[in-house]
Amino acid sequence: MFADVSFPISSYQSFSYEIPESLLEKVKVGVRVNVTLGRRKVQGIVVDLKKTSGFKGRIRPIESLVDDQPVLDRHLWKLINWLADYYNTPVGIAAKTTLPANLSTRYKPQTQMLVKSTDEKSELPKNAKAQLSILNYLKAMDDFVTIQSLNDLASNPTEVCKKLSEKNLVEIKHEPIIPDLTGFSFKPMHKKIRFTDYQNSAIDKICNSMDKNEFKPFLLHGVTGSGKTEIYIEAARHAINQGKTVIMLLPEIALTPQIAGRFRSVFGDKVAMWHSKLTQSARAWTWKRICAGDFQVVIGARSAVFSPLKNLGLIVVDEEQESSYKQESPAPRYHARDVSLMRGKTQKATVVLASATPSLESYYNYIHGKFEYIHLPERFGGAKYPHVHVVDMMKESEETDVYGAIFSRILLEKISDRIEKNEQVILLHNRRGFAPVLRCTDCGEVETCPHCQVALTYHKSGEFLQCHFCNHMQKQLPTQCKGCQSFSLQLAGIGTQKVEEELTNQFPEATIERLDVDTARSGKNITEVLQKFSDGEINILLGTQMIAKGLDFANATLVGIINGDTGLHLPDFRAGERVFQLIYQAAGRSGRGRIPGEVVVQTYSPENAVIKYATQLDLKKYYNICLDERQALDYPPFSWMVRLEISGENRKAVEKASRILGNKFKQLPKGMILLGPAFCYRERLRNQFRMQIVIKSKKGMDPNGSKLHQYFKRIINQKDTFKLPGNVRLIVDVNPVSLL
């Protein structure tokens, strides 16, 4: 017997290997194996089994299996093949996304040595001071302790304990070190819930779907504070009672601790967390236990959609509109929302896409009957919508004669009022660092990244300039302009560090915490800050978009949005939608308890439709405007879209390759539109010049997008005739979330 094995490489080719007799019963399609490829020992995945091989050269044997038990079932294997086909990715790379190479069911955690005194009595010589010291300590403890904890009593406690063990004075045992996962979740939060009629109706619909064991997608559109999390929990309870498992996806790691705390208060140790902030040992241990069936619920970021759970009954995609569900790099560039729908279809599971501000795609699908719609129009527990104040910062500047101020008068008054009342404040500013720009006031030259065509951001904590795309750091701040040699350099713009500094000056008595990428270095740090805010130990929580959605703090009665215009004027078809959703979601963090809340939105564009309807919390009005604009321009959700990015270090080579590729698409089928080739908005990133070609296919003529897929694949997968000149790279992005 022979097996075709695929590897996580860009080649679409698979290689034949002989199956040793000892592994004949164990090697199946979808199983990971260790083999030799060239001169390297690598992991691959079996994609086909054959009785004979057409390869005439030397065929090497499979050396061993990666896992000691099957991980992939037929459903996950089907999902991998769909992932490879839909996102135009070799199956080996798609499989690596689902089954990371550094995880295995054979993982064994590190062990530690524990020691405990026995009841044996023995006289120790007086010069055995280390033995006497440790033995006396152990007798006082009367329980096992780690040998590592005895370092203060002896320079080499391991050897000392071994000598004591030889005399039967102590007992030594080895125990695995189980990763501590308690720091990634809030303390269990027990609540007595009395559901509203709307919630009961939602729960009934979702549970009835699971009872039928059929794939059904729901759009759960609940206003902020409407109690969506409690619906997830009841639906999960129903699934578990049926012997089924649940995947709960969240867009931000910052949302994980609070929701995990609620789920654990109900389901205890049946709940696992899965995201990039887990340590390697925690990931390996958690993954092994998921494979073993020890968990019924997995809560995590986008990659959690691939959790190898058996008998999957429910997938919940919370805040489904978020662009962070899209994997931008490396391939496959999948969207976790779409993968969730496909996995649900494959496993006949119920899929719930939930949000207070659904994506326009999901909203469109509900209008056209593809999703069953569930609406929660009221806040839970009688909480009222917050009162929103819109501050025109241009008028504010004219009235106060202070230009470039961070805070308006009303926002400062409201913050002061909340601190006096012992209520809490959330401030959103979606720009990290201290100042986004270092500019010459004489010639206007901006200090930019040497590898990217973007401005370097000044970070006051540490005194350095940093590129937020490639992470290039410039520790020595320039004193002269590179363009005109002037010494008149000035920091411009506002980042979260600058806001924090101003807050400290204005409210020195307040406890202030900042949560952004710079401070959220670990999952435990995020959990610690949010838990302290939940416990009332923090007066003001300042952060970027990671604190703008999904969080529920009853005592947070004021939300301030420092600059509602951030991102509004980017040349991207989703820019307005993103800003609307961010303002709407951030406003929803206020007044979720019994105390009414307020929101202050500072803007220089108060009449802009995005700002106007977001601050009025009028989703339907804005979405109808946005849908009209998208339809007029043939953008999603009225079309399917594929983005082809051509990149390389040589600008001319990239331009030449883009022209050649663009000419390949000149004969467009009816209903398709070509944009480009043109340079990307961010023309150069990470030393790579970037151009793009966008192909749109109208849904009226291509209902499921198959025509577009067949068309672009037929051209770019012609290896013999299609070759880009120069050292350039082609990236295929199916259903891109951005054209920047």
N, C-alpha and C positions, 0 to 999 in steps of 0.2 A: 504493500500500500504506500501511496505517496500523498504528500500534502503540499498544496500551494500556499506559500507564506508571504504575506505582505509586511512591509516595514514602514516606520514613520519617516519616510523620505518623500521628496517631491515627485519622484518617478511613479507612474501609474502601473509599473511592472511588478509582477509577483514572481517568486522563485520556487522551484521544486525541491523538496526534501524527502528523503526516505523515512518512513515511520518504523522505528525499531520494534521488534516483536513485543518487548516489555511494555511498550506504550500504546499498542494497537487499540486497546479498549478505552484508553483515556484521551487520545487525541481526537478532538471533534472540531467542527467549524466554529470559530469564535474563541477557541482556546489560545492562550498566550504560550509561546514556546521560546526556549533559548537555543540559538543556532549560531553557526559561523557564517558570516557574510564577508567574503574577501578574506581579510586577515583579522577581522574584528569579531568579538563575541557580542552578539546583539539579541534583543528581544523582538519577536515578530508575532503576528497573529495569523492563525490558520484561516484561509478564506475559501478553500475548496479541498475535497478529498477525491483521489483518483486511484483506480486499480493499476493503471499504467501511466508512464510519463513519456511525453514526446521529446524530452530533452535528451540529446545523444551524448553529452559530456558527462563528467563525473558528478554524481548526485550525492551530496553529503547527508548524513543522518541528522534527525532532530536529536539534540543532546539531552534536553530535560524540559519539564513543564515549569512555568513560572509560579502557578498556583497549585495548591494541593487539593482544591475542590473547584468545581465549575463556578465561574463568576457570571459569565454571559448566559442568558437564556435566549430563546429564539426571538423574543420581543426586542431585547436590546440589540441583538445582532441585526435585526431588520431595521432598527433605528439607525445603527451605524451605517448601513448601506444607503439608507435614504439621505443621511447627513452628507455622505461622500458624493452622492449623485446630485443633490439639490444645490450644494455649495461648491460643486466642481473641485473636489479635493480627493486626492488618493485615499483609498480605504484605510491604508495603514496609518495615515495621519489622523483620519476621523476616529479610528479605533484608539489611538493614543489619547485623544481628547476624552474619550469615555473611560479608558483604562490607563491612567498615568503609569509610566514605566517604573516609578520609584515606589509604587504601592503593590503589595502582594498579600494574599491570605496566609502566606508563610511568615509574615512579620512576627518577630518575637521581641517584646520590649526588653530594654536593658534590665539587669537584675541588680539588687543590692543585698548586702550581707547584714543580717540582723542577729543580735546577740542578747541572751538572757541568762541570769545566774541560775544555777541548779541548787538543789538542797544538799548537795554533797559538801562535807566539811573536810578541809585540808589545811595544814599549816604551810604558809608560804614563807620563804626565807625573807629576812628583814631587808636585804639589799634588793629584793624584787619590788621596788617602789611603784613602777608602772602597773604591774599586775595587781598589787594591793589597792592602788588608787581606783583602777577600773572595776575590780571586783566589788569594792565597797559601794561604788556608785551604782552598779547593776543591782546589788541587793536592795538599795534604797528605792530603785525604780520599780522592781518587781514585775517587769514586763519587758517584752522585746523592744530594743532600741536599735537604730542604725549604727553600724560600726563607725560610719563617717562622723556621727555626732560626738564621738569620743576623742576627736583630734586635740581638744584642749587638755586631755588627761595624759596623752602619750604621743610621741612623735610618729610612731608607727602602730596605731591601735590594732590593725589587722593581725600583725604578727603576735602581739601581746595576747589577743583573744584566742588565736590558734593554740598558743602554749597553755592558756587556761582551759581550753577545750580538751587538750590531751590529758589534763588532770581531772577531767569530768566536772570542772567547777563552773563551766558555762556551756550553754547550748547555742550552736550557730546554725542558722538556716538562711537559704537564699530565697528571695522573693522578687517577682517582677515589679518594675517601677511603672505603675499605671499613670499615664499623663493626667495632670490635674486640669479638668475642664470647667471647674466651678467659676473661674475668673472670666468666662466668656458669656455668662448669663446673669441676669438679675436674680435676686433672691426670689423664690417662688411667691407669686402674687395671687392669693386666694380671694375670689370675689363671689358674692351672692348675686346671681344674675336673674333679673325678671325681664324676659324678652318682650319687645314691642310686637304688635301685630305684623308689622313689616318684616321684622327679623324672623318671626315664626314662619311666615310665608316663604322667606328665602331659604330657611333651613329645610322646610318640607320639600321644596322643589329640588334642592341639591341631593337630599337623602333619597328621594324617590328615584332620581336618576341612577344613583349607586345601586339601588335595589334591583334595577332592571339589567345591571351588568352590561351596559352599552355606553359607547362613547357619546358624550354630550358636552358641548362647550357653553358656558354661561358668561355673560358680562354682568358682573356685580357692580353696579354704579351706586355707591353710597356716599353721601356728602361727608365731609370731614367730621369725625366724631360720631358717626352713626352706628358704631359698634360692629364693624366688619370682622374684627379679630374674634369676637365671641361666636360669630357665625362659623368662622374657620374651625374653631375648637369643637363646636357641636357636630359639624360635618365630619371632622376627623374622628370624633368619638364613635359616630355611626359606622365609619369605615372600619375602625379597629374592632368594634363589636362583631363585624361581619368577617373578621379574620383578614382584612385587607390592610394595605400600608398607604402612607401619605407622604407626599413631597410638598413642602411649603417654600416657595421661592421669594426672596426679598432682594430689592435692588441695591441696598446699602448695607454694609457690615454694621453700621451704627444702629440699624433697626433690629439686628439679631438679638441682642441681650434682653430687651424688654419683651419681645414676643416669645423668645425661648423661655423666659421666666414664667409667662402666663401658661404656656403649653406644659411646662414641667410641673406646675402646680396642679395640673389635671392628670397628666399622663406619667409623671415621675421619670424613671430611668428609661422609658421607652423612646425618649426623644434624643436625637443626635443633632449636632450642629456641624455645618460643613461650609468653610470659607477660607480665603487665603491667609487670614491672620492667625489661623491655628498653627502651632508649631509642627514641624515635620513628624515628630513622634506622635503628637495628638492626631494628625491626619492619618498616619499609618494605622494607629490603634483603632480609630473610629471606623475607617474603611474596612478593616478586617472584621469588625463586629457587625457592620452593615451586611457584609457578605454572609456572615454566619446567621443572620436573621435575628440578631439581638435587639434591633430597633424597629419600631413600627412607624415612626415619624422622623423625617430628615428635614431640618430647617437650614436654609443656607442661601448663598449667592447663586449666580447663574449656573455654575458647573454642577450644582446639586441636582439639576434636572437629569443627570446621568447616573444617579445613585442606583446601585444594583439591587434595589428592593424587589422582592418577589410579591406577586399578587397585588400589584398596584391598583388602588381603587380611586384615589383622589389626588389631583395636582392643583395647588392654589398658586397663582402668580399675583402677588400683592404689588400694588403700584405698577401695574403692567405697562404703563406708558413710558417708563423710564428707559433712557437710551443706554444705561449701564448694563441692561440685559443683552446688549449686542456685543459680541466678541470682535474687537477691531483687529487684533493681532495676537498670536499667529493664526494661520488657517486651521480649521475651517472657521470662516467668519460668520458664525451662526447667531441667530437671535433666540434666546432662551424661551421667549413667549411662543414662537413658531415651533420650536422643538417640543415644547410642552404639549401643544395641540397635536403634533404628530405622534408623540409617545402615548398620549391619551387615546388617540385613534387606534394605535397598534395594540394597546393593552385593554381596550374597551373600558377606559376609566373616565371619570367625570373631571372636567377641567374648568376651573373657575378663574377668570381674569377679573381682577378687582381693582378699583380705583375711584377716587373722588373726581379725578380728571382723566378719563380714559383717553388712550391714544386715538387720533382721528381714524386710524385703520379699524380699531375695534368698534368705535362709534358707528362707522360706516357699515361694518359687518352686521351690527345689531339692526341698523335701519333696513338692511337688505335681507334680514331673516336668517343669517348664518349663525348667529349666537342667540340664545334665549336671554332675554333682558330681565334683570332683577334690579329694582330701584329701591333705595333706602333714602327717602327725601327728608327725614327728620334726624336731628341729633339725639343720641342716646341719653337717657336719664333726665330728660327735660332741659338739657343745656341749650343755651341760645346762641345764635350766630353772633360773632363778634361785630362790634361797630368799627367801620373802617374809615380812617382819616387819610385823605390824599393831600400831600404837601407838594406844591409847585416850588421846587428849589430855586428856580429863576426868580420868582416873585419874592421868595424868602431872602435871597441875596440882595435884591433891590431895596427891600424894606429894612434890612438890618445893616446894609452896607458892608457885609462880610461875605466875601466870595470864596467858594471852595470849602465851606464848612461841612464837617462830617454829619453833625446833628442839627436838625431843625429845632426851633424853640419848643414846639409842642411835644416832640419826642423826648427832649430832656425833661420837660415837666412831667410827662407820663412815667418815665423811668423813676424819677425822684419820688413820685406819688406811690408807685408800687413798692419801692424799697421801704418807705415809711409804713406801709400797710403789711409788710412782711409777705408780699406776693412776689411772684417770680417773672422774669423777663427773658424772652428769647429774641436775639438779634441776628438777622441774616445778612451776610455780605459775601457774595460769591466770587471773591478775589482773595487769594491767600498772599502771604508776604506782607511787607510794609508799604512798598510803593511799586506799582507795575512798570514804571518808566524812569530812566535816568536820561535827562535831555539837556542839550546845550541851549541856553537861552539866547545865544547870539546867532547861531546858524540853524538851530532846530535839529541837529544830528542826535539820534537816539542810540544808546549803547545796546547793541544787539548780540545775539548768540553767534559765535563763529561757525556753528554747525547748522543753525536754523535761521530762517528769515523771520525771527520774532524778537521782541524786546526782552531784555533780561530784567527780572524782577528783583528789587532790593529787599533783602531780609535783614532787619535790624538785629534780631537775635542771632548772633554769630558774625554779623557784619560781612555779608557776602552778596554777590549777585548770582542769580540762578535762572536757568532756562527751565520752564515748566513742561517742556516737551522731551528734551533729551537729558535733562538733569545736569547739564554742564554747569560747573561752579567756577566763579571768578572771585577769589578771596581778596585780591588786591583791588580796592575801588579806584577807578581812574580819577586823576585830578585835572586832566586836560581833555578837551574835545579832540577826537581823532580827526575830525574834519577841518576845523579852523584853528585848532590849538588854543582856543579860549579856555579860561579857567572858570567860566560861568556855567557850572553844571548844577542842575536842579532836579530834585526828586519830584515826580509828578504822579498823580493818581493816589488811590487809597486801597490798601489791603487790610486783611483782618488784624495784622499786628499793629497797624497804625490806629485802627478803630479801638483795639484793646488798650493801647497807650492813652488815648483820649478819654476812654471810659474811666480808667484808673485815676486820671487827673480830675475828672468831673465828679466821680463818686468814690473817693478814697476809702470810705467805710464799707463799701460793698465787696462781696466775694464774687470774683469774676473768673470764669473759665472759658478758654477758647478751644474749639474742636474743629480742626481742619486736617488736611493731609500732613502738615508739619508736626502737629501734636499727636495725631492718632497713629503712632508708630506701631502699636500692637493692639490686638483685640482686647486684652485685659485693660489697657489704658482707656479705650473707648468705653468699656463697661464701667470702669471706676468713675469716670466723669459723669456719665449718665445716671448711675446709681446715686451719686452724691446730689445731683440735681433733683432726682426723684425723691430723695430723703429730705430735701429742703435745705441742704448745706450750702448751696450756691444761689446767689441772688440773680446773677445775669449769666446766661449761657450764650456765647457768641460763636458763630460758626458759618461754614459754607453750606452748600446744598445738602450735605449729609444730615443736617438737623432740621431740614425744612419739611420733611414728610414722615408719616407713619408713627411718630412718637406721640405719646399720650401722657401729659403731665397736668393733673387737675389744678395745681396752684399756679400754672403759667397763665397769667391774665393779660399780658401785653406782648405782642410781637411787633418788632420794628424791622422794616426792610430798608436798609441804608441806601441802596441805589436800585430802584426797581427797573432801571433801564439796562442793566448789565446784560449783554448778549442780545439786546433787542435789534440792533442794526447790523448784525452779521449777515453776509450775503448767502444765506442758506434757507431753503424753502421751509424748514421746520423751526427757524429761529423764533418767530412769534409764538408758535404753539408751546415751545419750551418755556419761554418767559411767562406766558399766561399760566401754565401749570405750576411753575415754581412759586409765583406770587399767591395763587389760589391755595396751594398746599401749605405754604408757610403761614398764611393767614389762619388756616385751619388748626394751627397748634394753640391758638388762643381761646380761652374761655371754655374749656372742655369739661370743667367741673361745675360746681354750683354757683361760682362767682362769674358774672358776665365778663367777657373779654373785650379787648380793643386791639386794633391793628393800625400802625402808622406806616404808610408807604411813601417814601421820598422819591420824587421823580422830576426829571426835566421835560417829560413828555406826557403831561396829564391828559391830553386829548387824544393820544394814540389809542387806537381801538383795543390793543392788547392790554394796556394799562387800565383803560377805562372800564372794560368789562371784567377784568380780573379783580379789580378793587370793588366792583359791584357784585362780585361772586355770581355773575350771570354767564354760566357755561354755555347754555344752549344758544344764546345770542352770538357769542364769539365763534362757536364751532360752526354755526351756519354761515357766517361771513367767511371763515377759513375754508370751509368746504367749497364755497362758490369760487374762491380764488384758486384753489387747487384744481378744480374741474376746468376752469378757463385755461390753465397752463398745463394741463395733462400731467399733474404730479400725483403721487400716491395720496389717497387711496384709489384714485381713478385710473391708475396705470401700474404695471409692474416695472421694476427698474433694476438695471445692472450697471454697476460702475466699474470701469476698467482703468486702473491706475498704472501708469508707466513711470518708473523711477530709476535714477542712476546718478552717479557722481558727475558725469559729464553732461552739461546742459544741451550741447548740440546733438549728442547721441540720443538723448531723451526726445528732443524735438523731431529728429529724423525717424526714430522708432514710432513715435506717435502718429506721424504722417502716414507711414506705411500701414500701421494698424487701422487708422481711420479710413484709408482707401479700401481696406478689406470689407468695410461695412457700408460702402456707398450704395449697394443695391439692397435697400431695405424692403422687407415685406410690407404689405399694406397694413396700416395701423401702428407702425413703429416709427419712432422719432429719434434722431441722432443729435446729441449735443457734443460739440468739441470736434477734434481734440483742442484742449485749452489748458493753460497752466492752472493749477489748483490755487485757491485763495492763499493758502500758506505754501508758497512756491517751493520752498526748500526746508526740509526737516531732516535732522540727523544726517547731514551731509548728502542728502539725496534730493536732487531736483525732481519735481513731481508734476506730471500732466495727467489729465483724465479725459476719458470718453464715457459719456452716459448714454445708454440706450433705454428708451421708454417704450412700453407696449401697452396700448389702450386696452382696458379690461373688456370693453364692449366687443372687441374682435379677438380677444385672447383671454377667455374667462378664468382659466387656472394658471396662466403664465407659461404653459408648456411650449407654445410657439416661440416665445422669447428664449427659453432655455435651449431648445433645439437649435435655434439660429446662432446664438453666440458660441455655443459649444462646438458646432460644426466648423466654425472658423478657427477658433483659438486652439482646438485640440488636434488640428491637422499638423502633426509633428514634422512631416516631410516637406510640406510647402510653407508652413507658417513659422518663420524664425525672425526674431527681432534682432537688428544689428547692434553691435556694441555691447558693452557690459551693462545691460539694462534688465530690469525686473518687471514682470507683469503681475499685478494683483487683481484678482477677480472678487468683487464684493457684490453679492446678491442681496437685493433689498437693503441698500445702504440707509443708515439713519442720518447721515450728514454728507454734504458735498463740499466740505471745507478742506 
